[in-house]
Amino acid sequence: QVQLVESGGGLVQPGGSLRLSCATSEFSFSRYVMSWYRQAPGKERELVAEITSAGGTSNYADSVKGRFTISRDNAKKTVYLQMNNLKPEDTAVYYCNAKRWGIASWGQGTQVTVSS
């Protein structure tokens, strides 16, 4: 079980930006695939973005391509989600996920609300 601590959520106007952070003390952080999921009320949890352990490959949901950027700093044991041009439909609880050997760990979630 990997302990994940998220921060950076909040309230933002449409078109605004936020950066989410997810930090861990896991010794082998660099060997984990990291990702961000989100869940809106009444909807299933969905994958938003994913980054490989080396950071060379990133995958995004179609709904966020061109607007969101996932990155990681293995030295700081932190993964980020830069969110630009936010839309009301981006409103959800965002969760950090760490996966290795088919086992996943989750952060506590952070609320992102996009509203005028």
Secondary structure, DSSP 8 states (H G I E B T S, - for coil): ----EEE--EEE-TT--EEEEEE---TTGGGSEEEEEEE-TTS--EEEEEE-TTS--EEE-TTTTTTEEEEEETTTTEEEEEE-S--GGG-EEEEEEEEETTEEEE---EEEEE--
